[in-house]
Amino acid sequence: MEEKFKIPRRSFLKLAGATGIATAMTAFPFRNMQAAWAFGDHPQEKPPYQINKKVLQVCARACEIDCAYKVVVGVDPATGLERALTIEGRPEDPISHGKFCIKAMGFVD
């Protein structure tokens, strides 16, 4: 059997490595450009909820500190349904001084 293409193992590995790196490098810029185009095409939309009220609450179930916070309630203008959007600390509270633990954020969900 006649050997037409005789290439040393080291040269083959170099060529395979260079091909793999070149292939990987060409995929990254296109993926990033598509993400940038998608980000730039969409104008920043207004949140669908409008803040309606802030309800005072105390987180007495999660821990022993009893964090005091305000629940920010929003109204969907299309349907009129209310939903808890987030919570804010109450700086006037003598114990928590406007701070709350991460367990309180779980009550929003």
Order of alpha helices (4+ residues) and beta strands (2+ residues): alpha-beta-beta-beta-alpha
